[in-house]
């Protein structure tokens, strides 16, 4: 999977990275390399399924949707 990221210098020093296609997926780092490493981890966590988020709903059908 490839995603576009935006890396910008932070006013306080270091770098801020955002992923426009994943709302709220933001990270930082003191160097470009650290910021990129951190955003990779943030993306993995963002996309990781969380079992607690799945609610059992009676009379509901479950589907998988490819996007």
SVG drawing of the C-alpha trace seen along z (x, -y; Angstrom):
<svg xmlns="http://www.w3.org/2000/svg" viewBox="-33 -29 50 41">
<polyline fill="none" stroke="black" stroke-width="0.4" points="0.0,0.0 1.3,-3.5 0.0,-6.6 0.9,-10.2 2.4,-12.0 3.3,-15.7 6.4,-16.5 6.8,-20.1 9.3,-21.8 7.7,-22.6 7.9,-26.1 9.3,-24.5 12.0,-22.6 11.8,-19.1 9.2,-18.0 5.5,-17.3 4.0,-14.7 0.4,-14.2 -1.4,-11.6 -4.3,-13.4 -6.0,-10.1 -6.1,-9.1 -7.8,-11.8 -6.1,-12.5 -3.0,-10.5 -0.3,-12.9 3.2,-12.4 6.4,-14.3 10.2,-13.8 13.3,-15.7 14.7,-14.7 13.1,-13.9 14.1,-10.3 12.7,-10.1 9.4,-11.7 9.0,-9.3 9.8,-6.3 7.2,-7.6 4.5,-8.2 5.0,-4.6 4.2,-3.4 1.3,-5.7 -0.2,-4.5 0.2,-0.8 -1.6,-1.6 -4.3,-3.6 -5.0,-0.7 -4.8,2.0 -8.2,3.5 -9.3,3.1 -11.5,5.9 -13.1,3.7 -14.5,1.4 -16.5,4.3 -20.0,4.4 -22.2,7.4 -25.5,6.3 -28.3,8.7 -30.2,9.2 -27.4,7.5 -25.5,8.9 -21.8,8.6 -20.1,7.7 -16.6,7.0 -16.1,4.1 -13.0,3.7 -11.9,0.1"/>
</svg>
